[in-house]
Amino acid sequence: MKSSVSALALLFLGAPQFSLAHPTGTEKLNGTEGDSELEKHGYDVLASFPQPAGDLCNDQLKDVTVEFIPTGPGAFRIDNVPPACMTLATLFLDGPDSPVPIPLSSASLGFSGIDDDELQRLQAILDADTHH
């Protein structure tokens, strides 16, 4: 499963370099010192979520293609989110000033006010190929 981002997303976010092959947008795959936990190859971000919900979300992500659709500057609709992941959506972006997900349907979330790092975190979480 690969998350997909249209070229418009790059314009909205002002991110001229973006890698869909590695959803964190970095080539640092060896886990060198100074890398964030999301950038380390093999780090299962869902393992830090409440269990068994994190494992269930991870399993359901293997059967879908999550789509990131830009809806404006720093705003995205995320489609094809599995039910187990929808229940964890408020944990995707942590921090008191982080954007809050808006449920748009049973398998769709809306986010606004997202910066590049937050988008990369969302993609890392919702891309089952990065989970081991």
SULJOMO-V162405 format. One line per field, one symbol per residue. phi: phi as a letter, one per 30 degrees, with the letter a starting at -180 (. if undefined). A space follows every 10 residues. Layout:
# SULJOMO-V162405
phi=???
This chain:
# SULJOMO-V162405
phi=.bdbbddddd ddcicdcbcd dbddibcdcc idejddeddd djdcddddde cdedddeedd ddcbcdcccd bleibbccci ddeddedced ceccjdcddc dcdcadbbbc bbidcedddd dedddccddc cb
